[in-house]
């Protein structure tokens, strides 16, 4: 699939051309060109200026481009005006639809597939009238009298019906997850969730601690569904917990997409401890934006767990840069424990384990006698429903230098 990435660079927005190009190539697009226009404001019809649209059309025609990917969020009217100008066979999508395509390519579980379908339907629900209008303009009359209210209402009713069915299926899956969470708590297992931006190293740490081989390094959104394993970070059973790997965050994700993934993000919200990953090798300005966005997302999903911030990839940064990154993190997450680590090389994981153990012990002390009794009797219970595998000892975690 041949594609062109287009960005209207506005003064208030960071550039996302490289991000969009990377995501597109990771799911099979052949990106033949990247077109960037700097403007003080977006154009009312095409987002980019009419002259740039003509330039884009020449590139599309010369390279037989099938898809034009905008890094900006486009309203439906602009999408269809661009399609008309570039040719009816050329597909125009924005950053949000590209993200959903990445999700679609990577989804493996029923839950992830349902969430993606729901997000697509909700995001494109308002596009129906413009789509029907475009089909009429292109020569295909729709409904009794061509493009009008009747065909749109039919489309709208059908879409709302599908949305209701998907939401019902996801509620059913969420109820089953709630039963599993309750069972874990009944058995006395604390839940530690890995959260943070995509490509920050969450799955690398998960693999190291849980002796798993989940895929890493495949670009954004390698993990789309929650994945839980029982982990022990010492010889004592009191140091056992359920570690949950979850979907990575991304800057400026559309609210509709975030809401569609509440079942996945719910695993973070219901955890006892959150290990919040920050890529310390990123530019300081990027770290500041991501910390602000992560704080906002955690508030939106009402996560009230104790947070430990993992400043990851310290093997890739100098000490001065690391100190600057930690200062920025501390400004956003005031009073939160920050542990610099390298999930890949195993550096400083002993300090991370100490912080996690301290949080778990605090939770046990404040849980009351009934919860404490459950924690003490974990070894005698059976019937645990979560897939589990004993992790290697603490010594191996700290000393291992191999690629997780």
N, C-alpha and C positions, 0 to 999 in steps of 0.2 A: 504494500500500500504506500504510494508516494504521497508525501505531505509537505506542507509549508507551515512553519511556525511564524505567527504574526504577533507583534507586541506594540501597543500604543503606550509609550512610556510617559506617564504623567508625573509631575513633580512630587506628589505626595506618596507615590507608590514605589516599592523596590522593584528592580528588574526581575522577571521570572522567565525570561527567554531560555536560559540554560536549563532551568528546572523542567520546563515544558518539553524541551528537546530531548532531555534525558528520559523522561517518562514515556514519551512517544516511541523512542528507539527501543526502550526496554520491553515494549509490548508488540514490536514488530513493524512499526512504521519506518519507512525510508525517508528521512527528512532531507529534502533536496536544497532547502534554503531557509534562512531566518531573516524576516523582514521586521525592522524596528523603526518606528516613527516617534519622535519626541513632540509632544503637544502640551499646551497649557491646560487644555480641557478636551474631552472626547467630542467627536463630531456627532451631531444629532441623528444622522442617518446610518453611518457606517462605522462609527467609533473612530476609525482612522479617516484621514481626509480623502476627498474624492480623487485627488491626484495620485495618492498612494494606492487607492483601489485600482486605478488603471495600471499602475506598475505591478500590482499583485496579479491582476488578470493576465498580463503578459507572461509573468513567471509561471502561472498555472497552465496557460495554453502551451508554452514552450516545453514544459517538463511533464505534461500529461498528468498533472496533480489531481488526485482524487479527493483529498481532504485538506482543508485549511483549518489550522488550530490556533485560536486566539488565546493568549495568556491572560487576557482580561475576562471579566464576567460580562456577558452580553445579554441584553434583553432580547426577547423573541423577535421583536420587530426588526432589529438590526441584523439578526441572524438571517432572516428571510430576505431582507433587502440585499444583503451581501450575496446570498445564493442566486438571486435574480441577476445581479450584476456580473457574477463570475460564471454563470451558466448553471442550468437546472440540475445537472448531474454532479456538480461539485458539492461536497458536503462541508458545511461550516459548523464547527463545534467550539465551545469555549473551554476554559481551564477546568471548570467543574465537571463537564461531561467527559473530559480527558481523564480526570481522576476516577470517575465512575467506570470508564473503560479499563483502566489499570486494575481497579477492584474486580471487575468482571473476569479479566484474564487470570487473576491470581486466586479467585474464590475456589475453595475446595469443599466446604461444608454446606449443608442445606441452609443453615442460619445465614451465612454470608451471602449466599445467592439470593435469598429472600430479601435481605436488607438492601442489596444492590438494586433489585427490581423495584422495591418500594421507593428508594431514593430517586431513581430515574423517572418513575411515574410522577412523583410529587414535583420534581424540579421542572419537568416539561409539561405539567398540566396546563399552564397558562399559554403554552405554545399552540394549542389546538386551533384556535381561531385563525392565527396567522398561517398555519400550515394549510388549513382548508382554503383560505383565501389564495395562497400561492398556487395550490393545485388548480383552482379555477382560472387564475391568470395564465398558467402554463397550458391551458386548453382542455383540462379535464373537468367537466362540470360535476359538481357533487350535490346530491340531494335533489329535491324537487325543482328548485329554481337556481341552481348553481350555488356558489359559496354564500352562506348566510347563517341565520340563527338556528335553523332546524338541524343541519348537519353538525354544527358545533355542540348543540345541546345533546345530541346523540353521543357524540364523542365524549363529552364531559360526564354524562351518566355512566357510560361504560368504564371510563377511567376511574371514577369515584368508587364504582363497584369493585374493581380490581384492587384498588388501594385498601378498601375495607377488608377484603379477603386476606391480603398479605399481612395487614396489621393484626388480624385475628390469629393467623398462623404464628406470627412472631410473639404474640402474647402467650400463646400456648408453650412455645419454646422457652420463654422467659420464666413461666411458672415451673417448668421442669428444672431450669437452672437454679431457681430459688430453693427448690427441694434439695438439690445437690449441695447448695451452699449451707442450708440448714443442717444437713447431714454432717458436713465437715465440721461445723461448729459444735454439733452434738458430740462428735468424737474428740473434740478438743484441739483440732488443728487450726492454728492461726493461718490467715491468708495474706500473702505478700504479693502484690501486683507490680509488674514492671510497666512503667508508663513513660511517655516522652515522645519526641519527634521521630519520624521515620528515619532510619539509617543512623540512629544514635548509638546503637550497640546493644539493645535490649536482648535480642535473640542470641547474640554471642554469649552473653552472661548466662542466659537460660540454658543453653547447650552445655556450658562448662559445669554449672551446678547440678543439672538434672541428668547428666550423661546422655544427652540427646544429640541428634544430628539434624536438627531443623535447618533448612536452607537459609543461607545468609548471602549478602553481597549481590542480590539480584536486582538492585535498584529499589525505588520507593515501594512501600507496602508489600514486602515479602510476607509479612504476617497479616492476615485479614480476620482470623477467628481466634478466640481465646484458646489457650492451650495450657493445661494444668498438670503439674507433676508434684509428687511429694519429695521434699528435699530435706536432708539432714546436714547441718554444717559443723557437727562435732560428734563425739562419741555418745553423748547423752540424748535420750529420746526427747528430753525437754527442748532440744534445739531443732525439732522437726516442724516443718510448716509446709503449706501448699503454695508453690510458686506459680504465678499466672502470667503468661506472656500474652500481650494484647496488641491490637492494631496501633500503629504509630500515628501521632498527630501530624498535622501539616498546617502551615500558616494560612490564615484567611480561608479556611474551609467554609463553604456555604452552610448556613444554619440548617437547611433542609437535609444536607448530607450528614451533619452531626446528629440530628434528631433521628435519622433512619438507622443510625448505628448505636442507639441507646442500649440495646441488649448487650452489645459487645463492651461498650464503655461502662455498663453497669457492673461488670466484674471488677473494674477499678473502684467504682463508687462504694461497693460493698466490702472491700478488702480492709484488713486491719492495719497494714503498713503499705505505703506506696514508695517504691524505688523510682524516683523521677530522674530520667536520664537526660543529660545535657551534653552535647558534643562540644568539648572544650577546644577542639581544633578549628571550629568555625570562627569567622570574623566576630569581633566584639559587638558590633552593631547587630549582627544576626542573632547572637546569643541573647542580647537584650530584647529583641523583638520576640524571639521564641519563648523566653521566660514569661514575658507579659501575656502571650497567647496561651501558654500552658496554664498559667494561673487562672485565666478567664475560663478555659474549658473545664478545669477541675471545679470551679465554682458553679458552672452551668449544670454539671452532672451531680452536684451536691456531694462531692467526695469529702468526707470528714475524717479520713484515716490520718495517722501520723505519717509525715513525709520525710524521706531521706533523699537528698539530691545527690546523684552520682555524676560528678564531673568526669565524663569518660574520655578515653583516647589521650591520656596524658603522655603516652609514648610518642605522640606526634607533635607535642608542643614544648616550647622552652619554658623555663620556670617563670620568667617575667610575664609571658602571655597567660600562663595558667593562673597566676595571681590576679591578673586583670579580669580574667573570666570569672573567677570565684567572687571577686568584688561585685561584679554585675549581678551574679546569681543571688548574692546576699542582699542586694538592694531590693530585689523582687520578693524573695522568700525570707523575710526577716525572722530570725530566731530558729531557722531550720538547720538541721545538721547537714553539712556538705562534706562529701567524701570524694577526693580525687582518686580515680581508679583507671586501670586499663583492663577492660573485660577480655581483650584479645590476648594480652601478655600475662594476665593474672596479677598485675601490680596492685598493691594496697588492698587486696580483697580481704585480708585478715582484719583490717580496720572496718571495712564494710560489714563483715560478719559480726564484729563486736557491736556495731551500732544496731544491726537488726536484732541480735540477741537481747540487747538492752531494751529495745522497744517491746519485744515479745514478753520479756520478764515483767516489765511495767504493766503490760496488759493483763498478765496473769494475776498480778498482785491486786489490780483494781477490779478484777472480774467477779470476785466474791467466792465464797466457799464452794458453791455448786459447780462453777466453772473450773475451779482449782481441782476438785475431785475428778472431773472428767479428764483434765489434763494428766493427772497422776495415773489414771487407769487406761490410758490409750493403748499400752502394750498388751492388755488382756482382751481388747475388743476385736471383733471381726466383722466382716461384711462391708468394709469400706468400698464404696462404689467407684471412686476416682481411679483412673489408671495411675499406677505409681511404680517408681523404680528407685532404689536407694542410690543416693549420690555418693561419689567418692569422698574420702575423708577430707577434713579441713587442710591437712598438710598437702595433699595432692593439689587442691584448689590453689593454694598459695604458691607452690613451687613450680606448677606446670607452666611451661613456656610454649607449648605447642598451640597451633591455631585451633580455637574451639570450633 
